[in-house]
Amino acid sequence: MNYTGWIIINGSIATDKFLDYANMIAEAAEKQNIQTVCLKNDAVLTLLCPKNGMVSSIANNDKLPDFAFFIDKDIYIARQLEQLGVRVFNSSRTIEISDDKIYTYQMLSEQQIPIPETIIAPKKYHAGDLPPAYIQKVTESLGIPLIVKEAFGSFGEQVHFISNHEELTKIIPLMEQRPFVFQRYIEESKGRDIRVQVVGEKAVTAVERQNNKDFRANVTNGGKMLPFALDDKTEKLAVNAAKAIGADFAGVDLLFGSNEELLVCEINANAHIRNLYECTGINAADDMVTYIKKELS
């Protein structure tokens, strides 16, 4: 059967990096005789009209594809496509969980998957500090230094290293009404982590990221990548983490804990794969398309 698919990116950030990811998926699909078209989310017009049943007016002559591959976080369009019977990779629920780090940690904790000790900050309706007694309990539980991490953000930009009590009391009002967590700082993993690319039930490749200038290992913050040899323990943890949020594929970030323990730091439902390919020579796009084809058959 000849399948058709949409590769959806965000129209407001259609940079070369996102277009390159879309092209990698499109090229992998072409090799497996799957026709795809790349669409910006602002090229997809959805109409909700309960009086006449659910109607969707969509680009590409209103013809729906067999599947949609999302390189975006527009969960509303993803959900709309699902309601119209289109198989979405990853699902709208997975995108929603992955985009919200608090939701992610709750799902991981529910499945008993190891994460750094984490405290969810109470919801605030205005900017301001938290009660001193609450802050005291946080520092007694997690110690200092610690990490303050916003629920929403990318490339490590909303992750803050807090070295003392004064910095902690200063940053909390700056969070304003944004949700965030307090998290134990994992000294053993300073400037280093593992990125594992998971596709379905297997890990297809992995790299170790190292950064000697920043506590975050992200390449965008100056880190470098080295091929990482996967073992059964690492693969099992990464696959189980992806399963916990219902991901078809994901970039799972692991921290080096004490006593050789690995901890799940984050799960990226639309992780870019170019750097992995250049570092390891493994093109995860081929595995993703093979997985999609199997799921559709």
Salt bridges, closest charged atoms under 4 A:
ASP20 OD1 - ARG274 NH2 2.79
GLU96 OE1 - ARG79 NH2 3.95
ASP99 OD1 - LYS73 NZ 3.08
GLU117 OE2 - ARG184 NE 2.64
GLU150 OE2 - HIS160 NE2 3.30
GLU150 OE1 - ARG178 NE 2.92
GLU166 OE2 - LYS170 NZ 3.22
GLU176 OE1 - ARG178 NH1 3.53
ASP193 OD2 - ARG209 NH2 2.72
GLU201 OE1 - LYS243 NZ 3.08
GLU208 OE2 - ARG192 NE 3.43
ASP214 OD2 - ARG216 NH2 2.90
ASP248 OD1 - ARG87 NH2 3.05
ASP253 OD1 - ARG195 NE 2.42
ASP253 OD2 - ARG209 NH2 3.29
GLU266 OE2 - LYS149 NZ 3.64
ASP286 OD1 - LYS31 NZ 2.93
ASP287 OD1 - LYS202 NZ 3.57
GLU295 OE1 - ARG87 NH2 3.16
